[in-house]
């Protein structure tokens, strides 16, 4: 099941399968660690729902939701 990264809830995770956008946007996201196959875990969502704290391949990073609309994940099933 594919889903946009910015639409995930706390605790959900998945693997990057597609990055949309032009070359410059894709390059910037890949430089930030969003490579194909990288595991992404949503650790926290800010109270105003506009910022996500993510585990990106073992690194903890914070991003605005608007910056994550171009990343599609294959969602892992919850146990």
HTML snippet that shows the backbone in 3Dmol.js (N, CA, C, O; Angstrom):
<script src="https://3Dmol.org/build/3Dmol-min.js"></script>
<div id="view" style="width:600px;height:400px;position:relative"></div>
<script>
const pdb = `
ATOM      1  N   UNK A   1       0.846  -1.177   0.000  1.00  0.00           N
ATOM      2  CA  UNK A   1       0.000   0.000   0.000  1.00  0.00           C
ATOM      3  C   UNK A   1       0.895   1.246   0.000  1.00  0.00           C
ATOM      4  O   UNK A   1       1.706   1.426   0.909  1.00  0.00           O
ATOM      5  N   UNK A   2       0.753   2.091  -0.999  1.00  0.00           N
ATOM      6  CA  UNK A   2       1.543   3.319  -1.100  1.00  0.00           C
ATOM      7  C   UNK A   2       0.824   4.468  -0.406  1.00  0.00           C
ATOM      8  O   UNK A   2      -0.400   4.584  -0.466  1.00  0.00           O
ATOM      9  N   UNK A   3       1.611   5.316   0.253  1.00  0.00           N
ATOM     10  CA  UNK A   3       1.043   6.479   0.932  1.00  0.00           C
ATOM     11  C   UNK A   3       2.067   7.606   0.934  1.00  0.00           C
ATOM     12  O   UNK A   3       3.273   7.363   0.966  1.00  0.00           O
ATOM     13  N   UNK A   4       1.576   8.837   0.899  1.00  0.00           N
ATOM     14  CA  UNK A   4       2.429  10.014   0.957  1.00  0.00           C
ATOM     15  C   UNK A   4       2.971  10.153   2.387  1.00  0.00           C
ATOM     16  O   UNK A   4       2.231   9.974   3.355  1.00  0.00           O
ATOM     17  N   UNK A   5       4.252  10.470   2.511  1.00  0.00           N
ATOM     18  CA  UNK A   5       4.896  10.554   3.827  1.00  0.00           C
ATOM     19  C   UNK A   5       4.203  11.542   4.755  1.00  0.00           C
ATOM     20  O   UNK A   5       4.072  11.270   5.949  1.00  0.00           O
ATOM     21  N   UNK A   6       3.764  12.670   4.241  1.00  0.00           N
ATOM     22  CA  UNK A   6       3.149  13.700   5.093  1.00  0.00           C
ATOM     23  C   UNK A   6       1.804  13.259   5.677  1.00  0.00           C
ATOM     24  O   UNK A   6       1.288  13.920   6.578  1.00  0.00           O
ATOM     25  N   UNK A   7       1.226  12.156   5.186  1.00  0.00           N
ATOM     26  CA  UNK A   7      -0.079  11.684   5.652  1.00  0.00           C
ATOM     27  C   UNK A   7       0.017  10.594   6.722  1.00  0.00           C
ATOM     28  O   UNK A   7      -1.010  10.117   7.204  1.00  0.00           O
ATOM     29  N   UNK A   8       1.227  10.196   7.097  1.00  0.00           N
ATOM     30  CA  UNK A   8       1.388   9.148   8.095  1.00  0.00           C
ATOM     31  C   UNK A   8       1.081   9.662   9.497  1.00  0.00           C
ATOM     32  O   UNK A   8       1.186  10.858   9.767  1.00  0.00           O
ATOM     33  N   UNK A   9       0.704   8.754  10.378  1.00  0.00           N
ATOM     34  CA  UNK A   9       0.443   9.067  11.778  1.00  0.00           C
ATOM     35  C   UNK A   9       1.642   8.652  12.626  1.00  0.00           C
ATOM     36  O   UNK A   9       2.532   7.946  12.150  1.00  0.00           O
ATOM     37  N   UNK A  10       1.662   9.091  13.877  1.00  0.00           N
ATOM     38  CA  UNK A  10       2.747   8.714  14.784  1.00  0.00           C
ATOM     39  C   UNK A  10       2.847   7.200  14.896  1.00  0.00           C
ATOM     40  O   UNK A  10       1.840   6.502  15.018  1.00  0.00           O
ATOM     41  N   UNK A  11       4.076   6.707  14.852  1.00  0.00           N
ATOM     42  CA  UNK A  11       4.319   5.277  14.993  1.00  0.00           C
ATOM     43  C   UNK A  11       4.300   4.500  13.695  1.00  0.00           C
ATOM     44  O   UNK A  11       4.761   3.359  13.662  1.00  0.00           O
ATOM     45  N   UNK A  12       3.782   5.079  12.627  1.00  0.00           N
ATOM     46  CA  UNK A  12       3.742   4.377  11.344  1.00  0.00           C
ATOM     47  C   UNK A  12       5.099   4.465  10.662  1.00  0.00           C
ATOM     48  O   UNK A  12       5.862   5.406  10.882  1.00  0.00           O
ATOM     49  N   UNK A  13       5.384   3.467   9.830  1.00  0.00           N
ATOM     50  CA  UNK A  13       6.661   3.460   9.135  1.00  0.00           C
ATOM     51  C   UNK A  13       6.523   2.811   7.767  1.00  0.00           C
ATOM     52  O   UNK A  13       5.535   2.139   7.473  1.00  0.00           O
ATOM     53  N   UNK A  14       7.530   3.027   6.947  1.00  0.00           N
ATOM     54  CA  UNK A  14       7.538   2.458   5.612  1.00  0.00           C
ATOM     55  C   UNK A  14       8.871   2.697   4.934  1.00  0.00           C
ATOM     56  O   UNK A  14       9.786   3.287   5.509  1.00  0.00           O
ATOM     57  N   UNK A  15       8.963   2.231   3.704  1.00  0.00           N
ATOM     58  CA  UNK A  15      10.176   2.371   2.916  1.00  0.00           C
ATOM     59  C   UNK A  15       9.929   3.296   1.728  1.00  0.00           C
ATOM     60  O   UNK A  15       8.879   3.220   1.089  1.00  0.00           O
ATOM     61  N   UNK A  16      10.881   4.160   1.431  1.00  0.00           N
ATOM     62  CA  UNK A  16      10.764   5.090   0.309  1.00  0.00           C
ATOM     63  C   UNK A  16      10.751   4.298  -0.997  1.00  0.00           C
ATOM     64  O   UNK A  16      11.662   3.514  -1.264  1.00  0.00           O
ATOM     65  N   UNK A  17       9.709   4.510  -1.810  1.00  0.00           N
ATOM     66  CA  UNK A  17       9.623   3.838  -3.102  1.00  0.00           C
ATOM     67  C   UNK A  17       9.629   4.823  -4.273  1.00  0.00           C
ATOM     68  O   UNK A  17       9.926   4.444  -5.406  1.00  0.00           O
ATOM     69  N   UNK A  18       9.298   6.094  -3.996  1.00  0.00           N
ATOM     70  CA  UNK A  18       9.265   7.072  -5.085  1.00  0.00           C
ATOM     71  C   UNK A  18       9.386   8.481  -4.531  1.00  0.00           C
ATOM     72  O   UNK A  18       8.811   8.816  -3.495  1.00  0.00           O
ATOM     73  N   UNK A  19      10.155   9.302  -5.251  1.00  0.00           N
ATOM     74  CA  UNK A  19      10.275  10.724  -4.933  1.00  0.00           C
ATOM     75  C   UNK A  19       9.861  11.490  -6.180  1.00  0.00           C
ATOM     76  O   UNK A  19      10.453  11.323  -7.246  1.00  0.00           O
ATOM     77  N   UNK A  20       8.847  12.328  -6.043  1.00  0.00           N
ATOM     78  CA  UNK A  20       8.356  13.109  -7.172  1.00  0.00           C
ATOM     79  C   UNK A  20       9.071  14.452  -7.219  1.00  0.00           C
ATOM     80  O   UNK A  20       9.772  14.828  -6.278  1.00  0.00           O
ATOM     81  N   UNK A  21       8.889  15.166  -8.318  1.00  0.00           N
ATOM     82  CA  UNK A  21       9.464  16.495  -8.446  1.00  0.00           C
ATOM     83  C   UNK A  21      10.555  16.544  -9.497  1.00  0.00           C
ATOM     84  O   UNK A  21      10.904  15.529 -10.099  1.00  0.00           O
ATOM     85  N   UNK A  22      11.091  17.740  -9.711  1.00  0.00           N
ATOM     86  CA  UNK A  22      12.149  17.902 -10.715  1.00  0.00           C
ATOM     87  C   UNK A  22      13.496  17.443 -10.140  1.00  0.00           C
ATOM     88  O   UNK A  22      13.579  17.033  -8.982  1.00  0.00           O
ATOM     89  N   UNK A  23      14.527  17.515 -10.950  1.00  0.00           N
ATOM     90  CA  UNK A  23      15.839  17.010 -10.559  1.00  0.00           C
ATOM     91  C   UNK A  23      16.361  17.689  -9.298  1.00  0.00           C
ATOM     92  O   UNK A  23      16.895  17.019  -8.415  1.00  0.00           O
ATOM     93  N   UNK A  24      16.214  19.004  -9.200  1.00  0.00           N
ATOM     94  CA  UNK A  24      16.741  19.748  -8.050  1.00  0.00           C
ATOM     95  C   UNK A  24      16.050  19.326  -6.752  1.00  0.00           C
ATOM     96  O   UNK A  24      16.705  19.168  -5.722  1.00  0.00           O
ATOM     97  N   UNK A  25      14.736  19.146  -6.801  1.00  0.00           N
ATOM     98  CA  UNK A  25      13.980  18.737  -5.618  1.00  0.00           C
ATOM     99  C   UNK A  25      14.372  17.321  -5.205  1.00  0.00           C
ATOM    100  O   UNK A  25      14.631  17.061  -4.030  1.00  0.00           O
ATOM    101  N   UNK A  26      14.414  16.415  -6.169  1.00  0.00           N
ATOM    102  CA  UNK A  26      14.801  15.035  -5.871  1.00  0.00           C
ATOM    103  C   UNK A  26      16.207  14.985  -5.283  1.00  0.00           C
ATOM    104  O   UNK A  26      16.457  14.259  -4.321  1.00  0.00           O
ATOM    105  N   UNK A  27      17.112  15.749  -5.856  1.00  0.00           N
ATOM    106  CA  UNK A  27      18.488  15.761  -5.384  1.00  0.00           C
ATOM    107  C   UNK A  27      18.568  16.278  -3.945  1.00  0.00           C
ATOM    108  O   UNK A  27      19.304  15.721  -3.130  1.00  0.00           O
ATOM    109  N   UNK A  28      17.825  17.326  -3.631  1.00  0.00           N
ATOM    110  CA  UNK A  28      17.829  17.882  -2.275  1.00  0.00           C
ATOM    111  C   UNK A  28      17.282  16.875  -1.262  1.00  0.00           C
ATOM    112  O   UNK A  28      17.834  16.733  -0.171  1.00  0.00           O
ATOM    113  N   UNK A  29      16.202  16.176  -1.617  1.00  0.00           N
ATOM    114  CA  UNK A  29      15.626  15.188  -0.708  1.00  0.00           C
ATOM    115  C   UNK A  29      16.553  13.986  -0.533  1.00  0.00           C
ATOM    116  O   UNK A  29      16.677  13.453   0.570  1.00  0.00           O
ATOM    117  N   UNK A  30      17.197  13.564  -1.604  1.00  0.00           N
ATOM    118  CA  UNK A  30      18.127  12.441  -1.514  1.00  0.00           C
ATOM    119  C   UNK A  30      19.351  12.818  -0.682  1.00  0.00           C
ATOM    120  O   UNK A  30      19.867  11.992   0.071  1.00  0.00           O
ATOM    121  N   UNK A  31      19.810  14.046  -0.814  1.00  0.00           N
ATOM    122  CA  UNK A  31      20.934  14.522  -0.007  1.00  0.00           C
ATOM    123  C   UNK A  31      20.564  14.537   1.476  1.00  0.00           C
ATOM    124  O   UNK A  31      21.422  14.319   2.332  1.00  0.00           O
ATOM    125  N   UNK A  32      19.294  14.791   1.782  1.00  0.00           N
ATOM    126  CA  UNK A  32      18.811  14.810   3.162  1.00  0.00           C
ATOM    127  C   UNK A  32      18.616  13.403   3.720  1.00  0.00           C
ATOM    128  O   UNK A  32      18.294  13.250   4.899  1.00  0.00           O
ATOM    129  N   UNK A  33      18.805  12.367   2.890  1.00  0.00           N
ATOM    130  CA  UNK A  33      18.720  10.992   3.375  1.00  0.00           C
ATOM    131  C   UNK A  33      17.542  10.196   2.871  1.00  0.00           C
ATOM    132  O   UNK A  33      17.422   9.015   3.196  1.00  0.00           O
ATOM    133  N   UNK A  34      16.659  10.805   2.080  1.00  0.00           N
ATOM    134  CA  UNK A  34      15.487  10.110   1.564  1.00  0.00           C
ATOM    135  C   UNK A  34      15.843   9.357   0.278  1.00  0.00           C
ATOM    136  O   UNK A  34      15.462   9.764  -0.820  1.00  0.00           O
ATOM    137  N   UNK A  35      16.573   8.264   0.433  1.00  0.00           N
ATOM    138  CA  UNK A  35      16.978   7.444  -0.703  1.00  0.00           C
ATOM    139  C   UNK A  35      15.973   6.309  -0.890  1.00  0.00           C
ATOM    140  O   UNK A  35      15.302   5.915   0.063  1.00  0.00           O
ATOM    141  N   UNK A  36      15.866   5.786  -2.104  1.00  0.00           N
ATOM    142  CA  UNK A  36      14.967   4.669  -2.352  1.00  0.00           C
ATOM    143  C   UNK A  36      15.349   3.507  -1.450  1.00  0.00           C
ATOM    144  O   UNK A  36      16.522   3.145  -1.350  1.00  0.00           O
ATOM    145  N   UNK A  37      14.349   2.924  -0.795  1.00  0.00           N
ATOM    146  CA  UNK A  37      14.581   1.799   0.097  1.00  0.00           C
ATOM    147  C   UNK A  37      14.888   2.167   1.532  1.00  0.00           C
ATOM    148  O   UNK A  37      15.004   1.279   2.377  1.00  0.00           O
ATOM    149  N   UNK A  38      15.025   3.449   1.836  1.00  0.00           N
ATOM    150  CA  UNK A  38      15.321   3.889   3.201  1.00  0.00           C
ATOM    151  C   UNK A  38      14.078   3.742   4.077  1.00  0.00           C
ATOM    152  O   UNK A  38      12.976   4.112   3.672  1.00  0.00           O
ATOM    153  N   UNK A  39      14.263   3.197   5.280  1.00  0.00           N
ATOM    154  CA  UNK A  39      13.152   3.057   6.213  1.00  0.00           C
ATOM    155  C   UNK A  39      12.909   4.388   6.913  1.00  0.00           C
ATOM    156  O   UNK A  39      13.843   5.016   7.412  1.00  0.00           O
ATOM    157  N   UNK A  40      11.646   4.814   6.946  1.00  0.00           N
ATOM    158  CA  UNK A  40      11.224   6.061   7.581  1.00  0.00           C
ATOM    159  C   UNK A  40      10.213   5.722   8.678  1.00  0.00           C
ATOM    160  O   UNK A  40       9.260   4.981   8.436  1.00  0.00           O
ATOM    161  N   UNK A  41      10.418   6.259   9.879  1.00  0.00           N
ATOM    162  CA  UNK A  41       9.492   6.065  10.996  1.00  0.00           C
ATOM    163  C   UNK A  41       9.064   7.442  11.492  1.00  0.00           C
ATOM    164  O   UNK A  41       9.904   8.309  11.736  1.00  0.00           O
ATOM    165  N   UNK A  42       7.753   7.640  11.641  1.00  0.00           N
ATOM    166  CA  UNK A  42       7.235   8.891  12.204  1.00  0.00           C
ATOM    167  C   UNK A  42       7.268   8.755  13.722  1.00  0.00           C
ATOM    168  O   UNK A  42       6.524   7.960  14.297  1.00  0.00           O
ATOM    169  N   UNK A  43       8.131   9.533  14.365  1.00  0.00           N
ATOM    170  CA  UNK A  43       8.283   9.461  15.814  1.00  0.00           C
ATOM    171  C   UNK A  43       7.290  10.351  16.543  1.00  0.00           C
ATOM    172  O   UNK A  43       6.673   9.927  17.521  1.00  0.00           O
ATOM    173  N   UNK A  44       7.131  11.594  16.067  1.00  0.00           N
ATOM    174  CA  UNK A  44       6.231  12.561  16.703  1.00  0.00           C
ATOM    175  C   UNK A  44       5.650  13.484  15.652  1.00  0.00           C
ATOM    176  O   UNK A  44       6.255  13.709  14.604  1.00  0.00           O
ATOM    177  N   UNK A  45       4.471  14.018  15.937  1.00  0.00           N
ATOM    178  CA  UNK A  45       3.845  15.055  15.117  1.00  0.00           C
ATOM    179  C   UNK A  45       3.627  16.250  16.041  1.00  0.00           C
ATOM    180  O   UNK A  45       3.137  16.095  17.159  1.00  0.00           O
ATOM    181  N   UNK A  46       3.992  17.440  15.571  1.00  0.00           N
ATOM    182  CA  UNK A  46       3.870  18.635  16.410  1.00  0.00           C
ATOM    183  C   UNK A  46       2.404  18.902  16.768  1.00  0.00           C
ATOM    184  O   UNK A  46       1.502  18.440  16.068  1.00  0.00           O
ATOM    185  N   UNK A  47       2.166  19.640  17.846  1.00  0.00           N
ATOM    186  CA  UNK A  47       0.790  19.935  18.263  1.00  0.00           C
ATOM    187  C   UNK A  47      -0.038  20.644  17.186  1.00  0.00           C
ATOM    188  O   UNK A  47      -1.255  20.470  17.124  1.00  0.00           O
ATOM    189  N   UNK A  48       0.607  21.428  16.354  1.00  0.00           N
ATOM    190  CA  UNK A  48      -0.119  22.141  15.296  1.00  0.00           C
ATOM    191  C   UNK A  48      -0.181  21.342  14.000  1.00  0.00           C
ATOM    192  O   UNK A  48      -0.661  21.849  12.986  1.00  0.00           O
ATOM    193  N   UNK A  49       0.299  20.096  14.019  1.00  0.00           N
ATOM    194  CA  UNK A  49       0.217  19.161  12.891  1.00  0.00           C
ATOM    195  C   UNK A  49       0.961  19.623  11.645  1.00  0.00           C
ATOM    196  O   UNK A  49       0.623  19.191  10.543  1.00  0.00           O
ATOM    197  N   UNK A  50       1.973  20.496  11.787  1.00  0.00           N
ATOM    198  CA  UNK A  50       2.681  20.970  10.600  1.00  0.00           C
ATOM    199  C   UNK A  50       4.124  20.498  10.522  1.00  0.00           C
ATOM    200  O   UNK A  50       4.790  20.727   9.512  1.00  0.00           O
ATOM    201  N   UNK A  51       4.626  19.838  11.571  1.00  0.00           N
ATOM    202  CA  UNK A  51       6.008  19.375  11.587  1.00  0.00           C
ATOM    203  C   UNK A  51       6.057  17.925  12.051  1.00  0.00           C
ATOM    204  O   UNK A  51       5.344  17.539  12.977  1.00  0.00           O
ATOM    205  N   UNK A  52       6.902  17.123  11.404  1.00  0.00           N
ATOM    206  CA  UNK A  52       7.069  15.728  11.770  1.00  0.00           C
ATOM    207  C   UNK A  52       8.492  15.486  12.258  1.00  0.00           C
ATOM    208  O   UNK A  52       9.447  15.998  11.674  1.00  0.00           O
ATOM    209  N   UNK A  53       8.634  14.718  13.315  1.00  0.00           N
ATOM    210  CA  UNK A  53       9.936  14.245  13.768  1.00  0.00           C
ATOM    211  C   UNK A  53      10.082  12.827  13.227  1.00  0.00           C
ATOM    212  O   UNK A  53       9.294  11.943  13.562  1.00  0.00           O
ATOM    213  N   UNK A  54      11.096  12.618  12.387  1.00  0.00           N
ATOM    214  CA  UNK A  54      11.255  11.359  11.672  1.00  0.00           C
ATOM    215  C   UNK A  54      12.560  10.672  12.009  1.00  0.00           C
ATOM    216  O   UNK A  54      13.561  11.317  12.321  1.00  0.00           O
ATOM    217  N   UNK A  55      12.532   9.347  11.941  1.00  0.00           N
ATOM    218  CA  UNK A  55      13.746   8.538  11.939  1.00  0.00           C
ATOM    219  C   UNK A  55      13.978   8.189  10.472  1.00  0.00           C
ATOM    220  O   UNK A  55      13.242   7.392   9.891  1.00  0.00           O
ATOM    221  N   UNK A  56      15.004   8.790   9.882  1.00  0.00           N
ATOM    222  CA  UNK A  56      15.316   8.595   8.458  1.00  0.00           C
ATOM    223  C   UNK A  56      16.575   7.737   8.377  1.00  0.00           C
ATOM    224  O   UNK A  56      17.691   8.249   8.460  1.00  0.00           O
ATOM    225  N   UNK A  57      16.386   6.440   8.213  1.00  0.00           N
ATOM    226  CA  UNK A  57      17.527   5.546   8.112  1.00  0.00           C
ATOM    227  C   UNK A  57      18.450   5.597   9.311  1.00  0.00           C
ATOM    228  O   UNK A  57      19.666   5.484   9.157  1.00  0.00           O
ATOM    229  N   UNK A  58      17.891   5.768  10.515  1.00  0.00           N
ATOM    230  CA  UNK A  58      18.688   5.797  11.729  1.00  0.00           C
ATOM    231  C   UNK A  58      19.062   7.188  12.216  1.00  0.00           C
ATOM    232  O   UNK A  58      19.632   7.322  13.298  1.00  0.00           O
ATOM    233  N   UNK A  59      18.756   8.218  11.450  1.00  0.00           N
ATOM    234  CA  UNK A  59      19.028   9.593  11.854  1.00  0.00           C
ATOM    235  C   UNK A  59      17.712  10.284  12.205  1.00  0.00           C
ATOM    236  O   UNK A  59      16.732  10.168  11.469  1.00  0.00           O
ATOM    237  N   UNK A  60      17.690  10.997  13.324  1.00  0.00           N
ATOM    238  CA  UNK A  60      16.488  11.709  13.756  1.00  0.00           C
ATOM    239  C   UNK A  60      16.496  13.100  13.137  1.00  0.00           C
ATOM    240  O   UNK A  60      17.442  13.865  13.319  1.00  0.00           O
ATOM    241  N   UNK A  61      15.416  13.426  12.391  1.00  0.00           N
ATOM    242  CA  UNK A  61      15.320  14.721  11.708  1.00  0.00           C
ATOM    243  C   UNK A  61      13.907  15.264  11.814  1.00  0.00           C
ATOM    244  O   UNK A  61      12.949  14.507  11.969  1.00  0.00           O
ATOM    245  N   UNK A  62      13.786  16.584  11.729  1.00  0.00           N
ATOM    246  CA  UNK A  62      12.494  17.255  11.783  1.00  0.00           C
ATOM    247  C   UNK A  62      12.234  17.968  10.462  1.00  0.00           C
ATOM    248  O   UNK A  62      13.111  18.653   9.937  1.00  0.00           O
ATOM    249  N   UNK A  63      11.004  17.801   9.916  1.00  0.00           N
ATOM    250  CA  UNK A  63      10.654  18.391   8.627  1.00  0.00           C
ATOM    251  C   UNK A  63       9.240  18.951   8.658  1.00  0.00           C
ATOM    252  O   UNK A  63       8.370  18.425   9.351  1.00  0.00           O
ATOM    253  N   UNK A  64       9.021  20.011   7.909  1.00  0.00           N
ATOM    254  CA  UNK A  64       7.676  20.537   7.685  1.00  0.00           C
ATOM    255  C   UNK A  64       6.919  19.557   6.791  1.00  0.00           C
ATOM    256  O   UNK A  64       7.508  18.937   5.906  1.00  0.00           O
ATOM    257  N   UNK A  65       5.612  19.419   7.024  1.00  0.00           N
ATOM    258  CA  UNK A  65       4.802  18.512   6.219  1.00  0.00           C
ATOM    259  C   UNK A  65       4.835  18.877   4.741  1.00  0.00           C
ATOM    260  O   UNK A  65       4.828  17.994   3.884  1.00  0.00           O
ATOM    261  N   UNK A  66       4.872  20.177   4.437  1.00  0.00           N
ATOM    262  CA  UNK A  66       4.851  20.614   3.037  1.00  0.00           C
ATOM    263  C   UNK A  66       6.071  20.113   2.262  1.00  0.00           C
ATOM    264  O   UNK A  66       5.997  19.946   1.044  1.00  0.00           O
ATOM    265  N   UNK A  67       7.190  19.873   2.946  1.00  0.00           N
ATOM    266  CA  UNK A  67       8.399  19.383   2.286  1.00  0.00           C
ATOM    267  C   UNK A  67       8.334  17.886   2.021  1.00  0.00           C
ATOM    268  O   UNK A  67       9.150  17.359   1.266  1.00  0.00           O
ATOM    269  N   UNK A  68       7.376  17.195   2.631  1.00  0.00           N
ATOM    270  CA  UNK A  68       7.314  15.738   2.536  1.00  0.00           C
ATOM    271  C   UNK A  68       6.211  15.239   1.608  1.00  0.00           C
ATOM    272  O   UNK A  68       5.997  14.031   1.499  1.00  0.00           O
ATOM    273  N   UNK A  69       5.512  16.148   0.941  1.00  0.00           N
ATOM    274  CA  UNK A  69       4.411  15.763   0.059  1.00  0.00           C
ATOM    275  C   UNK A  69       4.863  15.030  -1.197  1.00  0.00           C
ATOM    276  O   UNK A  69       4.040  14.412  -1.872  1.00  0.00           O
ATOM    277  N   UNK A  70       6.134  15.081  -1.522  1.00  0.00           N
ATOM    278  CA  UNK A  70       6.633  14.474  -2.760  1.00  0.00           C
ATOM    279  C   UNK A  70       7.213  13.079  -2.554  1.00  0.00           C
ATOM    280  O   UNK A  70       7.697  12.462  -3.503  1.00  0.00           O
ATOM    281  N   UNK A  71       7.167  12.577  -1.318  1.00  0.00           N
ATOM    282  CA  UNK A  71       7.785  11.284  -1.017  1.00  0.00           C
ATOM    283  C   UNK A  71       6.693  10.239  -0.788  1.00  0.00           C
ATOM    284  O   UNK A  71       5.815  10.414   0.057  1.00  0.00           O
ATOM    285  N   UNK A  72       6.763   9.148  -1.555  1.00  0.00           N
ATOM    286  CA  UNK A  72       5.805   8.045  -1.400  1.00  0.00           C
ATOM    287  C   UNK A  72       6.490   6.875  -0.717  1.00  0.00           C
ATOM    288  O   UNK A  72       7.636   6.540  -1.016  1.00  0.00           O
ATOM    289  N   UNK A  73       5.754   6.256   0.217  1.00  0.00           N
ATOM    290  CA  UNK A  73       6.285   5.130   0.977  1.00  0.00           C
ATOM    291  C   UNK A  73       5.445   3.887   0.758  1.00  0.00           C
ATOM    292  O   UNK A  73       4.240   3.964   0.518  1.00  0.00           O
ATOM    293  N   UNK A  74       6.101   2.745   0.844  1.00  0.00           N
ATOM    294  CA  UNK A  74       5.409   1.462   0.964  1.00  0.00           C
ATOM    295  C   UNK A  74       5.253   1.250   2.457  1.00  0.00           C
ATOM    296  O   UNK A  74       6.245   1.101   3.170  1.00  0.00           O
ATOM    297  N   UNK A  75       4.005   1.236   2.943  1.00  0.00           N
ATOM    298  CA  UNK A  75       3.728   1.177   4.364  1.00  0.00           C
ATOM    299  C   UNK A  75       3.894  -0.246   4.875  1.00  0.00           C
ATOM    300  O   UNK A  75       3.446  -1.201   4.241  1.00  0.00           O
ATOM    301  N   UNK A  76       4.547  -0.378   6.033  1.00  0.00           N
ATOM    302  CA  UNK A  76       4.673  -1.679   6.681  1.00  0.00           C
ATOM    303  C   UNK A  76       3.413  -1.949   7.481  1.00  0.00           C
ATOM    304  O   UNK A  76       2.848  -1.039   8.087  1.00  0.00           O
ATOM    305  N   UNK A  77       2.981  -3.172   7.483  1.00  0.00           N
ATOM    306  CA  UNK A  77       1.783  -3.529   8.251  1.00  0.00           C
ATOM    307  C   UNK A  77       2.088  -3.476   9.731  1.00  0.00           C
ATOM    308  O   UNK A  77       3.159  -3.882  10.183  1.00  0.00           O
ATOM    309  N   UNK A  78       1.113  -2.961  10.484  1.00  0.00           N
ATOM    310  CA  UNK A  78       1.248  -2.926  11.942  1.00  0.00           C
ATOM    311  C   UNK A  78       0.926  -4.293  12.500  1.00  0.00           C
ATOM    312  O   UNK A  78       0.066  -4.998  11.973  1.00  0.00           O
ATOM    313  N   UNK A  79       1.613  -4.670  13.565  1.00  0.00           N
ATOM    314  CA  UNK A  79       1.364  -5.974  14.203  1.00  0.00           C
ATOM    315  C   UNK A  79       0.367  -5.834  15.311  1.00  0.00           C
ATOM    316  O   UNK A  79       0.029  -6.820  15.965  1.00  0.00           O
TER     317      UNK A  79
END
`;
const viewer = $3Dmol.createViewer("view");
viewer.addModel(pdb, "pdb");
viewer.setStyle({}, {cartoon: {color: "spectrum"}});
viewer.zoomTo();
viewer.render();
</script>
